[in-house]
């Protein structure tokens, strides 16, 4: 029991100095959903082939994909540090599903737009 408590305290101390400590799954999901919805609205209401909206649309897709990837990254490190007990498995599964739900469609849409970007 002492080892476990010491390890948890050590993890808390180590993570308190992390520069990205404030970036959480909740913030990543909020930003990712908002950017994804705005990208869907831009694609649905306007023509993304117009040069004026193509780059903001691609930027929104990149931000959405990064948010999905960061959710997966945070979840992976959280599983490594804290493990998965019986009560945490559904939450971890939801986090993984949500991360992939943000990452995969945005990467697919970005792959469709990438040839038009001329980068």
N, C-alpha and C positions, 0 to 999 in steps of 0.2 A: 504494500500500500504506500509506503514511503517513497519508493522509486517512482511510482506513478505520479504522486503528488509533486515530487521534485521535477520530473520531466514536464509536467503541465506548467509548472511555474517557469521553467527554463524556456519553454515555447512561448509563453506570454511575454517574457522579457525580450526574447529575440524578435518577436513580431512587433513589439512596441516601437522598435527603431526602424522598421521597414518604411521606406519612403512612400510606398503605394498602399499603405495600411488603410487609407480612407476609401480606396476603390473596392467596393464590396459586390457581392452577387446581386443584391437589390439595386444598387446604382447601375450596374452594367445591364441588368435586365430592363430597367426603366429607360435608359438612354437607347438601348438597342431596339426596344419596341417602338419608341417614338420615331427614331430615324427610319425604321422599317416601314412604319405606317406612312410617313411623309414620302418615302420613296415609292410606295404603292400608289399614293395619290398623284404624285408627279407622273408616274408611268401611265396611270389610268386616265387622267384628265388632260394631259398635254402630250405632245409628241416628243419623245426623248431623242429623236433624230435631229431636232433643232439644236444648234450649237449652244444656244443660251442655257438650256436646261440639261444638257448632256453631262457636263462636268459636275454640277451639284448633285445630280442623280447618282453618278458614279461615286462621289464622295460619301453620300448617304449610305450606299451599299457597302463601302469599305468600312465605315464606322459601325454599321450593323454587324458585319462579319467579325470585326475586332471585338465587339462586345460579346458575341457568341463564343469566340475563342477565349476571351478572358474569363467567362463563366466556366468553361471547361477547365481552364488552367487553375482557377481558384478552387474548384471542386476537387481536382486531382490532388492538389497540395493539402487540402483539408482532409481528404481521405487518408493521405499518407501520414499526416500529423496526428489526427484524432481517431482514425479508424472508422469502421462502420458497425455500429451496434444494430440490434434488431429494430430499434425505433428510428434510427437514422437512415435506414436503407430506402424507404419511400421518398424521403427528402432528397437524398443523393440521386436517386433515379429521376426525380422530377428535375433537378438541376441539370443533370446530363441531357435529358430530353429537351429541355428548354434551350440549353446551349447549342445543341445540334439543330434545333428548329430555327434559331437565328442564323447560325453559320452556313448551313448547306443551301438554303434558298437564296441567300444574298450572294454567295459565291457563284451559284448558277446564273443568276441575273447579271452579275458582274462579268462572267465569261461571255455572255451574249453581247454585252456593250463594249467589251475590251477592244475589238477591232475598230470600232468607230472612234475611239479616243485619240488615236494617232500619237501615241506616246513613244 
